[in-house]
Amino acid sequence: MASLLLPILVLVLCAAFMAVGMLVAGQLVGPKRSNSAKSMPYESGMDPLHDTRRRFDFRFHAVAVVFLVFDVELLFLYPWAVANKSATRTFDQGLVFVEILVFVGLLAVGFVYAWRRRVFRWH
């Protein structure tokens, strides 16, 4: 049982070592001068010192949603690759392939819709 958990333990220790190492290196090597602009909060590319009831540009949200859609696509492609590799019969492989074609087709329709709505244009 311990031999099965050893690779996971090594991975967790390496990740913790890298995280602590980056924090320490950032403190040692990074710039130390601070000013009011650096300590000001930053949100959605807009200056936070104006009235809170002004109109907000929707493009920030549109780009974020499109990024999430195409980023989540990868999360669904990994299980497909595993299912396609583990499918033993030709019929199962064909069925898995048709399923992924439908999925990628739906993503292509979403991409064309976002393109036509000019989500990718930045003014």
Backbone as CSV, one residue per row, in Angstrom:
resi,resn,N_x,N_y,N_z,CA_x,CA_y,CA_z,C_x,C_y,C_z
1,MET,0.833,-1.197,0.000,0.000,0.000,0.000,0.875,1.257,0.000
2,ALA,1.945,1.223,0.780,2.814,2.394,0.850,3.522,2.640,-0.471
3,SER,3.815,1.566,-1.210,4.494,1.742,-2.500,3.566,2.379,-3.523
4,LEU,2.257,2.237,-3.353,1.316,2.883,-4.267,1.194,4.374,-3.983
5,LEU,1.366,4.751,-2.739,1.233,6.153,-2.360,2.527,6.936,-2.488
6,LEU,3.633,6.263,-2.671,4.926,6.939,-2.757,5.006,7.934,-3.922
7,PRO,4.561,7.611,-5.140,4.620,8.605,-6.214,3.769,9.845,-5.933
8,ILE,2.630,9.655,-5.299,1.774,10.793,-4.963,2.449,11.670,-3.924
9,LEU,3.068,11.047,-2.945,3.783,11.798,-1.922,4.945,12.579,-2.524
10,VAL,5.682,11.959,-3.431,6.788,12.649,-4.093,6.271,13.835,-4.905
11,LEU,5.148,13.655,-5.603,4.558,14.745,-6.380,4.132,15.912,-5.486
12,VAL,3.492,15.605,-4.367,3.049,16.657,-3.443,4.257,17.383,-2.852
13,LEU,5.280,16.648,-2.485,6.481,17.282,-1.937,7.179,18.159,-2.973
14,CYS,7.264,17.695,-4.211,7.877,18.515,-5.275,7.064,19.785,-5.522
15,ALA,5.735,19.662,-5.539,4.889,20.830,-5.756,5.036,21.831,-4.615
16,ALA,5.070,21.345,-3.385,5.242,22.239,-2.243,6.616,22.898,-2.272
17,PHE,7.651,22.145,-2.622,8.994,22.702,-2.719,9.063,23.788,-3.793
18,MET,8.436,23.534,-4.940,8.444,24.534,-6.022,7.678,25.794,-5.608
19,ALA,6.552,25.633,-4.942,5.767,26.792,-4.526,6.531,27.641,-3.522
20,VAL,7.107,27.008,-2.527,7.880,27.750,-1.522,9.114,28.366,-2.166
21,GLY,9.762,27.639,-3.062,10.935,28.165,-3.756,10.617,29.396,-4.582
22,MET,9.484,29.392,-5.274,9.095,30.562,-6.071,8.783,31.758,-5.189
23,LEU,8.125,31.515,-4.065,7.824,32.624,-3.165,9.107,33.232,-2.595
24,VAL,10.023,32.397,-2.194,11.284,32.893,-1.646,12.089,33.617,-2.714
25,ALA,12.158,33.050,-3.906,12.899,33.692,-4.993,12.269,35.030,-5.373
26,GLY,10.963,35.109,-5.335,10.293,36.371,-5.630,10.595,37.448,-4.603
27,GLN,10.682,37.049,-3.361,11.013,38.005,-2.318,12.463,38.461,-2.402
28,LEU,13.344,37.555,-2.777,14.764,37.886,-2.846,15.115,38.705,-4.089
29,VAL,14.548,38.345,-5.227,14.942,38.941,-6.499,14.001,40.063,-6.938
30,GLY,12.759,40.031,-6.523,11.750,40.966,-7.011,11.986,42.400,-6.589
31,PRO,11.323,43.340,-7.283,11.472,44.752,-6.927,10.839,45.038,-5.573
32,LYS,11.418,45.981,-4.867,10.967,46.261,-3.503,10.344,47.647,-3.353
33,ARG,10.380,48.469,-4.404,9.804,49.808,-4.307,8.284,49.736,-4.432
34,SER,7.597,50.454,-3.602,6.144,50.483,-3.634,5.673,51.924,-3.796
35,ASN,4.567,52.100,-4.501,3.966,53.423,-4.636,2.450,53.278,-4.611
36,SER,1.758,54.389,-4.724,0.298,54.347,-4.597,-0.355,53.619,-5.762
37,ALA,0.225,53.690,-6.950,-0.364,53.001,-8.098,-0.263,51.487,-7.949
38,LYS,0.810,50.983,-7.363,0.963,49.549,-7.179,0.040,49.002,-6.089
39,SER,-0.267,49.807,-5.113,-1.129,49.326,-4.037,-2.610,49.562,-4.316
40,MET,-2.944,50.174,-5.455,-4.334,50.427,-5.815,-4.987,49.137,-6.322
41,PRO,-6.244,48.890,-5.972,-6.908,47.682,-6.478,-7.120,47.772,-7.985
42,TYR,-7.075,46.630,-8.648,-7.234,46.561,-10.100,-8.350,45.584,-10.402
43,GLU,-9.320,46.035,-11.168,-10.436,45.155,-11.457,-10.919,45.346,-12.880
44,SER,-10.882,44.306,-13.651,-11.459,44.245,-14.995,-10.930,45.307,-15.935
45,GLY,-9.725,45.747,-15.763,-9.134,46.685,-16.699,-9.646,48.104,-16.581
46,MET,-10.389,48.402,-15.545,-10.952,49.743,-15.396,-10.420,50.379,-14.113
47,ASP,-10.308,51.678,-14.112,-9.847,52.415,-12.948,-10.931,52.383,-11.871
48,PRO,-10.657,51.924,-10.662,-11.706,51.757,-9.659,-12.049,53.030,-8.879
49,LEU,-11.632,54.188,-9.354,-11.862,55.412,-8.596,-13.058,56.218,-9.078
50,HIS,-13.919,55.642,-9.903,-15.060,56.370,-10.443,-16.336,55.949,-9.748
51,ASP,-17.438,56.514,-10.226,-18.747,56.186,-9.686,-19.052,54.707,-9.930
52,THR,-19.644,54.047,-8.962,-19.930,52.622,-9.092,-21.122,52.342,-9.997
53,ARG,-21.893,53.351,-10.348,-23.085,53.125,-11.161,-22.883,53.426,-12.636
54,ARG,-21.660,53.631,-13.053,-21.429,53.905,-14.470,-21.550,52.616,-15.267
55,ARG,-21.703,52.759,-16.572,-21.858,51.604,-17.456,-20.538,50.852,-17.568
56,PHE,-20.635,49.544,-17.563,-19.456,48.685,-17.617,-19.389,48.041,-18.998
57,ASP,-18.201,48.000,-19.562,-18.028,47.441,-20.883,-18.183,45.923,-20.842
58,PHE,-19.041,45.410,-21.686,-19.369,43.993,-21.692,-18.257,43.138,-22.291
59,ARG,-17.353,43.722,-23.050,-16.327,42.945,-23.748,-15.443,42.153,-22.783
60,PHE,-15.205,42.672,-21.615,-14.404,41.932,-20.635,-15.076,40.607,-20.287
61,HIS,-16.382,40.657,-20.065,-17.109,39.434,-19.725,-17.210,38.502,-20.925
62,ALA,-17.421,39.047,-22.111,-17.552,38.205,-23.306,-16.262,37.436,-23.576
63,VAL,-15.138,38.099,-23.462,-13.858,37.420,-23.682,-13.635,36.355,-22.613
64,ALA,-14.000,36.639,-21.386,-13.827,35.660,-20.306,-14.697,34.428,-20.538
65,VAL,-15.929,34.622,-20.972,-16.820,33.487,-21.209,-16.319,32.650,-22.377
66,VAL,-15.877,33.292,-23.448,-15.357,32.545,-24.592,-14.110,31.769,-24.195
67,PHE,-13.248,32.363,-23.390,-12.064,31.646,-22.910,-12.466,30.422,-22.110
68,LEU,-13.437,30.571,-21.223,-13.864,29.437,-20.410,-14.465,28.322,-21.259
69,VAL,-15.230,28.692,-22.272,-15.843,27.668,-23.126,-14.770,26.837,-23.810
70,PHE,-13.778,27.496,-24.379,-12.768,26.752,-25.107,-11.732,26.122,-24.174
71,ASP,-11.637,26.596,-22.952,-10.750,25.971,-21.982,-11.383,24.703,-21.432
72,VAL,-12.670,24.728,-21.193,-13.376,23.551,-20.681,-13.427,22.461,-21.750
73,GLU,-13.310,22.861,-23.005,-13.272,21.865,-24.077,-12.155,20.854,-23.835
74,LEU,-11.014,21.322,-23.398,-9.899,20.410,-23.148,-10.214,19.423,-22.027
75,LEU,-10.991,19.877,-21.051,-11.351,18.970,-19.958,-12.215,17.815,-20.453
76,PHE,-12.974,18.036,-21.520,-13.797,16.964,-22.070,-13.047,16.129,-23.097
77,LEU,-11.982,16.657,-23.657,-11.229,15.891,-24.651,-10.326,14.838,-24.012
78,TYR,-9.831,15.078,-22.810,-8.978,14.085,-22.155,-9.726,12.779,-21.868
79,PRO,-10.918,12.814,-21.262,-11.633,11.543,-21.062,-11.980,10.852,-22.377
80,TRP,-12.222,11.624,-23.415,-12.500,11.015,-24.719,-11.291,10.234,-25.215
81,ALA,-10.120,10.802,-25.055,-8.916,10.113,-25.498,-8.718,8.812,-24.714
82,VAL,-8.998,8.846,-23.425,-8.861,7.632,-22.617,-9.910,6.599,-23.013
83,ALA,-11.144,7.060,-23.255,-12.203,6.126,-23.645,-11.921,5.539,-25.019
84,ASN,-11.375,6.324,-25.913,-11.067,5.820,-27.246,-9.927,4.806,-27.189
85,LYS,-8.976,5.032,-26.307,-7.852,4.103,-26.181,-8.294,2.788,-25.540
86,SER,-9.224,2.873,-24.584,-9.644,1.664,-23.880,-10.754,0.911,-24.609
87,ALA,-11.337,1.489,-25.650,-12.373,0.782,-26.406,-11.721,-0.361,-27.176
88,THR,-12.232,-1.556,-26.977,-11.590,-2.728,-27.578,-12.222,-3.099,-28.916
89,ARG,-13.496,-2.892,-29.062,-14.150,-3.295,-30.304,-14.172,-2.126,-31.284
90,THR,-14.235,-2.442,-32.540,-14.264,-1.421,-33.590,-15.534,-0.585,-33.486
91,PHE,-16.653,-1.220,-33.138,-17.906,-0.478,-33.004,-17.812,0.562,-31.898
92,ASP,-17.213,0.193,-30.761,-17.064,1.140,-29.650,-16.181,2.316,-30.037
93,GLN,-15.111,2.043,-30.774,-14.232,3.129,-31.210,-14.964,4.065,-32.159
94,GLY,-15.768,3.503,-33.038,-16.541,4.339,-33.967,-17.562,5.193,-33.234
95,LEU,-18.199,4.631,-32.215,-19.193,5.366,-31.443,-18.547,6.512,-30.669
96,VAL,-17.409,6.243,-30.065,-16.695,7.287,-29.330,-16.255,8.386,-30.287
97,PHE,-15.812,8.008,-31.478,-15.375,9.004,-32.461,-16.543,9.878,-32.916
98,VAL,-17.708,9.280,-33.121,-18.889,10.061,-33.521,-19.285,11.023,-32.400
99,GLU,-19.217,10.557,-31.163,-19.550,11.430,-30.031,-18.631,12.638,-29.976
100,ILE,-17.340,12.437,-30.188,-16.419,13.573,-30.116,-16.598,14.483,-31.315
101,LEU,-16.969,13.932,-32.471,-17.251,14.795,-33.624,-18.452,15.698,-33.353
102,VAL,-19.471,15.162,-32.692,-20.636,15.987,-32.326,-20.209,17.082,-31.349
103,PHE,-19.373,16.721,-30.381,-18.912,17.698,-29.391,-18.089,18.805,-30.043
104,VAL,-17.141,18.431,-30.885,-16.309,19.440,-31.555,-17.159,20.257,-32.529
105,GLY,-18.157,19.628,-33.149,-19.065,20.372,-34.029,-19.851,21.437,-33.271
106,LEU,-20.330,21.084,-32.080,-21.036,22.077,-31.263,-20.099,23.219,-30.852
107,LEU,-18.865,22.895,-30.542,-17.900,23.946,-30.228,-17.624,24.827,-31.439
108,ALA,-17.575,24.227,-32.617,-17.359,25.009,-33.834,-18.534,25.949,-34.079
109,VAL,-19.744,25.477,-33.822,-20.924,26.349,-33.968,-20.829,27.509,-32.977
110,GLY,-20.413,27.238,-31.751,-20.232,28.313,-30.767,-19.150,29.288,-31.181
111,PHE,-18.075,28.782,-31.767,-16.996,29.650,-32.240,-17.483,30.555,-33.367
112,VAL,-18.226,29.977,-34.312,-18.767,30.787,-35.426,-19.743,31.828,-34.896
113,TYR,-20.574,31.452,-33.928,-21.512,32.410,-33.337,-20.764,33.568,-32.675
114,ALA,-19.718,33.244,-31.899,-18.942,34.300,-31.243,-18.231,35.163,-32.283
115,TRP,-17.761,34.561,-33.349,-17.098,35.316,-34.415,-18.079,36.267,-35.081
116,ARG,-19.287,35.782,-35.358,-20.296,36.626,-36.020,-20.780,37.755,-35.103
117,ARG,-20.784,37.505,-33.810,-21.198,38.545,-32.856,-20.049,39.501,-32.545
118,ARG,-18.898,39.289,-33.164,-17.712,40.144,-33.036,-17.184,40.202,-31.607
119,VAL,-17.220,39.056,-30.937,-16.686,38.982,-29.582,-15.173,39.126,-29.611
120,PHE,-14.536,38.650,-30.672,-13.084,38.647,-30.738,-12.498,39.974,-31.191
121,ARG,-13.307,40.916,-31.550,-12.804,42.226,-31.983,-12.593,43.101,-30.763
122,TRP,-11.456,43.726,-30.701,-11.137,44.607,-29.583,-10.926,45.999,-30.116
123,HIS,-11.677,46.948,-29.598,-11.608,48.337,-30.107,-10.741,49.175,-29.220
